Amino acid sequence: MASLSEFFSDPASAGTWTVLTDQSALTATSKSLWGVMPVKVRFTEFSGEGQVAAPQTVSGRLDIKTASLRTGIGKRDEHLRSADFFEAERFPDISVVVSGADAVDVDTVVLRAQVTVKGTTKPMELKTKVTPVGDGGMRLATKATINRQNFGVDGNMMGMITDNVTISGDLVFRRTG
C-alpha cells in the first residue's frame, strides 16, 4: 500500500471489512498497588466490522464482551466483572462506534469514535496506524489513555488503582463484502 489515500480511492477497498478475532488483540493496562504494579486485562470475546466507501468514508462498530476480560488471576477477574468495576451482568458489552476517519499521513488515520462503557458514551479520537497484512487484510493498531472514572468504572479501594488506563487494539480486518 503506497498510501491511505490510494487505499481509499481504490474501488476494490470499498465494502464491508470484518475483524478476524483469532489474529487480533484488545487489552487495557492499569497500575495497582498505588501505581507500582501494572495489571494487563485481555478481552477474549469481541466482534466487529467496518465499511469503506469512496471517497474516504469509513464507519464501523466493535463490540467487546465485558465478561471475557482476563488478567490471569481468577479472583481478580471476578472482582473486575463485579459491580465494583464493570458490572458485566448489567452491562455485557463495551462498544466502539466509528463514524469517520481523517488521514494523518501515509499510514495513520484518526478514527472519530463513540466509546460506551457501563452505559456511558464518550467521544474519542483514536490515532490508528493502518498496515496491510497478507491476503489483502488490514491491521489497525491504536493506543489511547482514558480516565476510567469518566465511564463509571469505580472500584478504587483506598487509592490502590490509578484512574488512567491505557487501552490498546491490534485488529486485523479482512474484506468480506
KAKA-V196951 format. One record per helix or strand. SS is the DSSP state (2 for helix, 1 for strand). FROM is the first residue (numbers start at 1). TO is the last residue. Records with the same first field share a line. If there is no record, write none. Layout:
SS: FROM-TO ; FROM-TO
//
This chain:
2: 4-9 ; 11-13 ; 21-23 ; 66-68 ; 74-81 ; 134-136 ; 148-151
1: 15-19 ; 25-32 ; 37-43 ; 46-53 ; 57-65 ; 69-70 ; 93-105 ; 108-117 ; 120-133 ; 137-147 ; 164-175
//
